[in-house]
Amino acid sequence: PSIHPFNQQTVNNMSTPPPPPVRHPKQHGVKGVYYGGDWVDIEDCIGTYNPNPEACSGCPHNTPANPCPRSKTRHDASNDGKGSSYDVVVIGAGCVGGAIARELSKYKISVLVLEAADDVSQGATKGNSGIVHSGYDDTPGSLRAKYCWKGNQMFAELDKELRFGYQKNGSLVLATNDAEKEILQELLERGETNGVKYLKILNREGGTVAL
């Protein structure tokens, strides 16, 4: 086969695609914050986003700001005061273990969190992609399908309490051919079975289909 040289003339004859539109996405902590999933401008943060220190936790606020001793806590919540008897032991200090321990701290029980790593959130939590899944792709009848949507709906209120910058930006699954369109329909039906709300298939004539 003949080989055509790739020279400057060839480059000049190539059509240049238009540049992408300039976007200025909002960034949590820059001129505002995401609070409960919604954006709040910096001017409106006072009284809404700024926390009340006295309501943050039950820990005494006059505790010296020194590092905790390595591999243990400064506060002893054991039943016997010696760190050997607890009502509940949570294994793993990732986002799930931490959330469970935080919820249990609202009750009059002693809770111990055990973590094998040298700090919290060093496992799956550290390697996550930052997506709060809704449950439309989980197998119906599984534990993930049972709890995923319920957990998804808890994030807005959880963010108002902990202020970690949760964003309600939705999810988009694209299909570019007939086989992928069938998968979209399957995901829609699976999501509805799992109780996921606000799902819709968008169809543009002759173009891409999205869920």
ZAMARDREN-458466 format. One record per residue (C-alpha): residue in three letters; x, y, z; residue number from 1. Coordinates in pm, 1 decimal. Layout:
<vexdrens>
<vexdren r="ala" c1="X" c2="Y" c3="Z" k="NUM"/>
...
</vexdrens>
This chain:
<vexdrens>
<vexdren r="pro" c1="0.0" c2="0.0" c3="0.0" k="1"/>
<vexdren r="ser" c1="108.2" c2="355.1" c3="-67.9" k="2"/>
<vexdren r="ile" c1="212.2" c2="573.5" c3="224.1" k="3"/>
<vexdren r="his" c1="108.9" c2="938.5" c3="223.9" k="4"/>
<vexdren r="pro" c1="350.8" c2="1167.8" c3="404.6" k="5"/>
<vexdren r="phe" c1="202.9" c2="1357.3" c3="699.0" k="6"/>
<vexdren r="asn" c1="332.1" c2="1710.7" c3="642.2" k="7"/>
<vexdren r="gln" c1="238.5" c2="2066.3" c3="732.5" k="8"/>
<vexdren r="gln" c1="10.9" c2="2095.7" c3="429.1" k="9"/>
<vexdren r="thr" c1="-185.6" c2="1796.1" c3="552.6" k="10"/>
<vexdren r="val" c1="-219.1" c2="1957.4" c3="892.1" k="11"/>
<vexdren r="asn" c1="-335.2" c2="2284.9" c3="736.3" k="12"/>
<vexdren r="asn" c1="-604.9" c2="2102.6" c3="537.9" k="13"/>
<vexdren r="met" c1="-744.6" c2="1929.4" c3="844.9" k="14"/>
<vexdren r="ser" c1="-1056.7" c2="2084.3" c3="992.8" k="15"/>
<vexdren r="thr" c1="-1006.3" c2="2211.5" c3="1344.7" k="16"/>
<vexdren r="pro" c1="-1288.2" c2="2127.1" c3="1586.0" k="17"/>
<vexdren r="pro" c1="-1434.3" c2="2418.2" c3="1779.0" k="18"/>
<vexdren r="pro" c1="-1289.0" c2="2466.8" c3="2126.3" k="19"/>
<vexdren r="pro" c1="-1494.9" c2="2334.0" c3="2415.6" k="20"/>
<vexdren r="pro" c1="-1707.8" c2="2588.2" c3="2599.7" k="21"/>
<vexdren r="val" c1="-1540.1" c2="2761.4" c3="2890.7" k="22"/>
<vexdren r="arg" c1="-1682.6" c2="2629.6" c3="3214.2" k="23"/>
<vexdren r="his" c1="-1633.7" c2="2769.3" c3="3560.2" k="24"/>
<vexdren r="pro" c1="-1759.8" c2="2494.8" c3="3791.5" k="25"/>
<vexdren r="lys" c1="-1817.3" c2="2589.8" c3="4150.8" k="26"/>
<vexdren r="gln" c1="-1551.2" c2="2459.9" c3="4387.6" k="27"/>
<vexdren r="his" c1="-1630.8" c2="2378.3" c3="4748.7" k="28"/>
<vexdren r="gly" c1="-1455.1" c2="2631.8" c3="4970.3" k="29"/>
<vexdren r="val" c1="-1393.0" c2="2888.5" c3="4695.4" k="30"/>
<vexdren r="lys" c1="-1636.3" c2="3182.7" c3="4711.0" k="31"/>
<vexdren r="gly" c1="-1890.5" c2="2949.9" c3="4865.1" k="32"/>
<vexdren r="val" c1="-1962.1" c2="2595.8" c3="4975.8" k="33"/>
<vexdren r="tyr" c1="-2183.8" c2="2300.3" c3="4901.5" k="34"/>
<vexdren r="tyr" c1="-2419.0" c2="2255.7" c3="5194.2" k="35"/>
<vexdren r="gly" c1="-2670.7" c2="1971.8" c3="5202.8" k="36"/>
<vexdren r="gly" c1="-2604.8" c2="1914.1" c3="4833.1" k="37"/>
<vexdren r="asp" c1="-2678.7" c2="2272.0" c3="4724.8" k="38"/>
<vexdren r="trp" c1="-2447.4" c2="2565.3" c3="4658.0" k="39"/>
<vexdren r="val" c1="-2433.0" c2="2850.0" c3="4910.1" k="40"/>
<vexdren r="asp" c1="-2249.0" c2="3172.9" c3="4820.4" k="41"/>
<vexdren r="ile" c1="-1989.4" c2="3289.8" c3="5071.2" k="42"/>
<vexdren r="glu" c1="-2205.1" c2="3591.6" c3="5162.4" k="43"/>
<vexdren r="asp" c1="-2487.7" c2="3361.2" c3="5268.7" k="44"/>
<vexdren r="cys" c1="-2278.3" c2="3120.9" c3="5475.7" k="45"/>
<vexdren r="ile" c1="-2312.0" c2="3307.5" c3="5804.9" k="46"/>
<vexdren r="gly" c1="-2578.7" c2="3140.9" c3="6013.1" k="47"/>
<vexdren r="thr" c1="-2620.3" c2="2858.3" c3="5761.8" k="48"/>
<vexdren r="tyr" c1="-2289.3" c2="2686.6" c3="5706.9" k="49"/>
<vexdren r="asn" c1="-2074.5" c2="2808.7" c3="5995.1" k="50"/>
<vexdren r="pro" c1="-2108.5" c2="2553.5" c3="6276.5" k="51"/>
<vexdren r="asn" c1="-2188.3" c2="2621.2" c3="6638.5" k="52"/>
<vexdren r="pro" c1="-1882.3" c2="2489.3" c3="6828.1" k="53"/>
<vexdren r="glu" c1="-2091.7" c2="2404.3" c3="7133.5" k="54"/>
<vexdren r="ala" c1="-2311.4" c2="2170.9" c3="6925.0" k="55"/>
<vexdren r="cys" c1="-2037.1" c2="1988.7" c3="6738.1" k="56"/>
<vexdren r="ser" c1="-1980.1" c2="1702.6" c3="6982.1" k="57"/>
<vexdren r="gly" c1="-1997.8" c2="1598.4" c3="7341.6" k="58"/>
<vexdren r="cys" c1="-1622.7" c2="1635.2" c3="7393.4" k="59"/>
<vexdren r="pro" c1="-1511.7" c2="1907.7" c3="7634.7" k="60"/>
<vexdren r="his" c1="-1403.5" c2="2216.9" c3="7444.9" k="61"/>
<vexdren r="asn" c1="-1125.0" c2="2301.1" c3="7684.1" k="62"/>
<vexdren r="thr" c1="-933.1" c2="1983.8" c3="7592.1" k="63"/>
<vexdren r="pro" c1="-573.7" c2="2075.1" c3="7501.7" k="64"/>
<vexdren r="ala" c1="-512.3" c2="2064.8" c3="7126.7" k="65"/>
<vexdren r="asn" c1="-238.3" c2="1804.0" c3="7151.6" k="66"/>
<vexdren r="pro" c1="-201.8" c2="1498.5" c3="6928.0" k="67"/>
<vexdren r="cys" c1="-374.8" c2="1187.3" c3="7054.6" k="68"/>
<vexdren r="pro" c1="-144.0" c2="909.6" c3="7176.5" k="69"/>
<vexdren r="arg" c1="-49.6" c2="679.2" c3="6892.1" k="70"/>
<vexdren r="ser" c1="-295.9" c2="393.8" c3="6825.4" k="71"/>
<vexdren r="lys" c1="-540.5" c2="488.8" c3="7099.2" k="72"/>
<vexdren r="thr" c1="-790.7" c2="756.6" c3="7190.9" k="73"/>
<vexdren r="arg" c1="-767.2" c2="1026.2" c3="7453.1" k="74"/>
<vexdren r="his" c1="-1118.4" c2="942.8" c3="7575.9" k="75"/>
<vexdren r="asp" c1="-1202.9" c2="617.2" c3="7756.8" k="76"/>
<vexdren r="ala" c1="-1563.6" c2="509.9" c3="7694.4" k="77"/>
<vexdren r="ser" c1="-1532.8" c2="157.4" c3="7835.8" k="78"/>
<vexdren r="asn" c1="-1779.6" c2="24.0" c3="8088.8" k="79"/>
<vexdren r="asp" c1="-1512.5" c2="-62.6" c3="8341.8" k="80"/>
<vexdren r="gly" c1="-1296.4" c2="245.5" c3="8290.2" k="81"/>
<vexdren r="lys" c1="-1002.7" c2="22.2" c3="8203.0" k="82"/>
<vexdren r="gly" c1="-1064.6" c2="-14.7" c3="7830.7" k="83"/>
<vexdren r="ser" c1="-1158.2" c2="-382.7" c3="7847.5" k="84"/>
<vexdren r="ser" c1="-1540.9" c2="-388.0" c3="7840.2" k="85"/>
<vexdren r="tyr" c1="-1765.6" c2="-230.8" c3="7572.4" k="86"/>
<vexdren r="asp" c1="-2125.4" c2="-270.1" c3="7460.2" k="87"/>
<vexdren r="val" c1="-2041.0" c2="-247.2" c3="7088.7" k="88"/>
<vexdren r="val" c1="-1714.7" c2="-291.5" c3="6897.7" k="89"/>
<vexdren r="val" c1="-1698.3" c2="-151.7" c3="6542.3" k="90"/>
<vexdren r="ile" c1="-1425.2" c2="-309.2" c3="6331.1" k="91"/>
<vexdren r="gly" c1="-1290.8" c2="-68.8" c3="6069.5" k="92"/>
<vexdren r="ala" c1="-1262.1" c2="310.7" c3="6084.3" k="93"/>
<vexdren r="gly" c1="-1355.3" c2="386.9" c3="5726.0" k="94"/>
<vexdren r="cys" c1="-1657.0" c2="596.3" c3="5625.8" k="95"/>
<vexdren r="val" c1="-1901.0" c2="311.9" c3="5706.4" k="96"/>
<vexdren r="gly" c1="-1745.1" c2="220.1" c3="6040.2" k="97"/>
<vexdren r="gly" c1="-1712.5" c2="585.4" c3="6133.4" k="98"/>
<vexdren r="ala" c1="-2076.1" c2="657.0" c3="6043.9" k="99"/>
<vexdren r="ile" c1="-2194.2" c2="358.3" c3="6248.9" k="100"/>
<vexdren r="ala" c1="-1987.6" c2="465.4" c3="6549.5" k="101"/>
<vexdren r="arg" c1="-2112.6" c2="822.1" c3="6518.6" k="102"/>
<vexdren r="glu" c1="-2474.9" c2="707.8" c3="6514.6" k="103"/>
<vexdren r="leu" c1="-2418.7" c2="478.2" c3="6813.2" k="104"/>
<vexdren r="ser" c1="-2260.1" c2="768.4" c3="7005.1" k="105"/>
<vexdren r="lys" c1="-2606.1" c2="923.9" c3="7028.8" k="106"/>
<vexdren r="tyr" c1="-2711.1" c2="648.7" c3="7268.0" k="107"/>
<vexdren r="lys" c1="-2603.3" c2="573.7" c3="7623.3" k="108"/>
<vexdren r="ile" c1="-2379.2" c2="281.9" c3="7530.8" k="109"/>
<vexdren r="ser" c1="-2003.4" c2="237.0" c3="7522.5" k="110"/>
<vexdren r="val" c1="-1854.2" c2="201.0" c3="7174.3" k="111"/>
<vexdren r="leu" c1="-1505.0" c2="103.5" c3="7064.3" k="112"/>
<vexdren r="val" c1="-1373.4" c2="145.3" c3="6707.6" k="113"/>
<vexdren r="leu" c1="-1086.1" c2="-81.7" c3="6601.1" k="114"/>
<vexdren r="glu" c1="-869.9" c2="-0.4" c3="6296.8" k="115"/>
<vexdren r="ala" c1="-575.5" c2="-205.8" c3="6168.7" k="116"/>
<vexdren r="ala" c1="-415.4" c2="82.9" c3="5977.4" k="117"/>
<vexdren r="asp" c1="-223.4" c2="371.5" c3="6131.0" k="118"/>
<vexdren r="asp" c1="-505.5" c2="619.1" c3="6067.2" k="119"/>
<vexdren r="val" c1="-874.9" c2="633.1" c3="5979.4" k="120"/>
<vexdren r="ser" c1="-1005.9" c2="595.9" c3="5622.9" k="121"/>
<vexdren r="gln" c1="-699.8" c2="416.8" c3="5489.8" k="122"/>
<vexdren r="gly" c1="-879.9" c2="134.2" c3="5305.9" k="123"/>
<vexdren r="ala" c1="-1166.7" c2="141.4" c3="5056.5" k="124"/>
<vexdren r="thr" c1="-1271.4" c2="484.9" c3="5180.7" k="125"/>
<vexdren r="lys" c1="-938.1" c2="635.3" c3="5080.9" k="126"/>
<vexdren r="gly" c1="-953.3" c2="479.3" c3="4733.6" k="127"/>
<vexdren r="asn" c1="-1312.2" c2="576.0" c3="4652.1" k="128"/>
<vexdren r="ser" c1="-1408.2" c2="780.3" c3="4345.5" k="129"/>
<vexdren r="gly" c1="-1618.9" c2="1032.9" c3="4534.9" k="130"/>
<vexdren r="ile" c1="-1948.6" c2="907.8" c3="4388.0" k="131"/>
<vexdren r="val" c1="-2257.8" c2="851.1" c3="4601.1" k="132"/>
<vexdren r="his" c1="-2425.0" c2="561.1" c3="4422.9" k="133"/>
<vexdren r="ser" c1="-2804.3" c2="549.6" c3="4393.8" k="134"/>
<vexdren r="gly" c1="-2860.1" c2="176.4" c3="4343.4" k="135"/>
<vexdren r="tyr" c1="-2989.8" c2="152.4" c3="3986.8" k="136"/>
<vexdren r="asp" c1="-2720.7" c2="-100.9" c3="3891.6" k="137"/>
<vexdren r="asp" c1="-2742.0" c2="-321.7" c3="4201.8" k="138"/>
<vexdren r="thr" c1="-2885.5" c2="-672.9" c3="4180.8" k="139"/>
<vexdren r="pro" c1="-3248.1" c2="-667.1" c3="4306.7" k="140"/>
<vexdren r="gly" c1="-3284.7" c2="-850.0" c3="4635.8" k="141"/>
<vexdren r="ser" c1="-2924.1" c2="-793.4" c3="4743.3" k="142"/>
<vexdren r="leu" c1="-2823.1" c2="-598.2" c3="5052.4" k="143"/>
<vexdren r="arg" c1="-2673.4" c2="-328.0" c3="4829.8" k="144"/>
<vexdren r="ala" c1="-3006.1" c2="-290.8" c3="4649.8" k="145"/>
<vexdren r="lys" c1="-3188.4" c2="-275.4" c3="4983.1" k="146"/>
<vexdren r="tyr" c1="-2976.7" c2="-3.1" c3="5140.0" k="147"/>
<vexdren r="cys" c1="-2810.4" c2="192.6" c3="4857.7" k="148"/>
<vexdren r="trp" c1="-3097.4" c2="430.0" c3="4774.8" k="149"/>
<vexdren r="lys" c1="-3183.4" c2="477.6" c3="5141.8" k="150"/>
<vexdren r="gly" c1="-2822.2" c2="567.2" c3="5215.7" k="151"/>
<vexdren r="asn" c1="-2810.2" c2="798.0" c3="4914.7" k="152"/>
<vexdren r="gln" c1="-3100.8" c2="997.6" c3="5054.3" k="153"/>
<vexdren r="met" c1="-2926.4" c2="1041.8" c3="5390.6" k="154"/>
<vexdren r="phe" c1="-2627.9" c2="1227.9" c3="5247.5" k="155"/>
<vexdren r="ala" c1="-2783.3" c2="1575.2" c3="5226.1" k="156"/>
<vexdren r="glu" c1="-2868.7" c2="1581.7" c3="5596.5" k="157"/>
<vexdren r="leu" c1="-2537.7" c2="1417.7" c3="5686.8" k="158"/>
<vexdren r="asp" c1="-2354.4" c2="1692.0" c3="5497.9" k="159"/>
<vexdren r="lys" c1="-2543.9" c2="1959.1" c3="5689.4" k="160"/>
<vexdren r="glu" c1="-2415.8" c2="1802.7" c3="6011.0" k="161"/>
<vexdren r="leu" c1="-2056.9" c2="1726.4" c3="5905.5" k="162"/>
<vexdren r="arg" c1="-1996.9" c2="1976.5" c3="5619.4" k="163"/>
<vexdren r="phe" c1="-1788.0" c2="1771.4" c3="5377.6" k="164"/>
<vexdren r="gly" c1="-1910.5" c2="1938.2" c3="5056.5" k="165"/>
<vexdren r="tyr" c1="-2170.5" c2="1696.6" c3="4917.0" k="166"/>
<vexdren r="gln" c1="-2286.4" c2="1792.5" c3="4566.9" k="167"/>
<vexdren r="lys" c1="-2613.0" c2="1692.3" c3="4398.7" k="168"/>
<vexdren r="asn" c1="-2479.9" c2="1665.4" c3="4044.7" k="169"/>
<vexdren r="gly" c1="-2669.5" c2="1355.1" c3="3934.6" k="170"/>
<vexdren r="ser" c1="-2551.7" c2="1064.5" c3="3721.0" k="171"/>
<vexdren r="leu" c1="-2547.1" c2="1012.6" c3="3344.3" k="172"/>
<vexdren r="val" c1="-2508.8" c2="676.5" c3="3165.7" k="173"/>
<vexdren r="leu" c1="-2462.3" c2="702.6" c3="2788.7" k="174"/>
<vexdren r="ala" c1="-2562.8" c2="454.6" c3="2517.3" k="175"/>
<vexdren r="thr" c1="-2430.8" c2="493.6" c3="2162.3" k="176"/>
<vexdren r="asn" c1="-2573.5" c2="179.9" c3="1993.6" k="177"/>
<vexdren r="asp" c1="-2872.6" c2="-53.6" c3="2011.5" k="178"/>
<vexdren r="ala" c1="-2701.6" c2="-304.1" c3="2241.4" k="179"/>
<vexdren r="glu" c1="-2616.4" c2="-31.4" c3="2490.7" k="180"/>
<vexdren r="lys" c1="-2972.9" c2="104.3" c3="2467.6" k="181"/>
<vexdren r="glu" c1="-3098.9" c2="-232.7" c3="2586.4" k="182"/>
<vexdren r="ile" c1="-2864.1" c2="-209.6" c3="2884.7" k="183"/>
<vexdren r="leu" c1="-3004.4" c2="135.3" c3="2967.7" k="184"/>
<vexdren r="gln" c1="-3356.4" c2="-7.1" c3="2970.5" k="185"/>
<vexdren r="glu" c1="-3237.1" c2="-288.8" c3="3196.3" k="186"/>
<vexdren r="leu" c1="-3076.7" c2="-38.5" c3="3435.7" k="187"/>
<vexdren r="leu" c1="-3396.7" c2="166.1" c3="3442.3" k="188"/>
<vexdren r="glu" c1="-3608.0" c2="-137.2" c3="3529.7" k="189"/>
<vexdren r="arg" c1="-3353.5" c2="-255.4" c3="3787.6" k="190"/>
<vexdren r="gly" c1="-3344.8" c2="86.8" c3="3949.4" k="191"/>
<vexdren r="glu" c1="-3724.0" c2="107.5" c3="3969.9" k="192"/>
<vexdren r="thr" c1="-3730.8" c2="-239.4" c3="4128.4" k="193"/>
<vexdren r="asn" c1="-3477.0" c2="-119.1" c3="4385.1" k="194"/>
<vexdren r="gly" c1="-3688.5" c2="185.6" c3="4468.7" k="195"/>
<vexdren r="val" c1="-3459.9" c2="442.1" c3="4304.5" k="196"/>
<vexdren r="lys" c1="-3647.9" c2="759.5" c3="4209.3" k="197"/>
<vexdren r="tyr" c1="-3593.9" c2="1032.2" c3="3947.6" k="198"/>
<vexdren r="leu" c1="-3470.2" c2="793.3" c3="3676.5" k="199"/>
<vexdren r="lys" c1="-3544.7" c2="884.3" c3="3316.1" k="200"/>
<vexdren r="ile" c1="-3421.2" c2="779.9" c3="2973.3" k="201"/>
<vexdren r="leu" c1="-3337.4" c2="1078.8" c3="2752.7" k="202"/>
<vexdren r="asn" c1="-3347.5" c2="1022.1" c3="2377.6" k="203"/>
<vexdren r="arg" c1="-3230.1" c2="1258.7" c3="2107.2" k="204"/>
<vexdren r="glu" c1="-3333.2" c2="1163.1" c3="1753.9" k="205"/>
<vexdren r="gly" c1="-3034.0" c2="1015.4" c3="1574.8" k="206"/>
<vexdren r="gly" c1="-2806.3" c2="1077.2" c3="1869.7" k="207"/>
<vexdren r="thr" c1="-2702.8" c2="949.9" c3="2207.0" k="208"/>
<vexdren r="val" c1="-2937.1" c2="793.5" c3="2459.2" k="209"/>
<vexdren r="ala" c1="-2876.7" c2="854.1" c3="2828.8" k="210"/>
<vexdren r="leu" c1="-3014.2" c2="741.9" c3="3163.0" k="211"/>
</vexdrens>
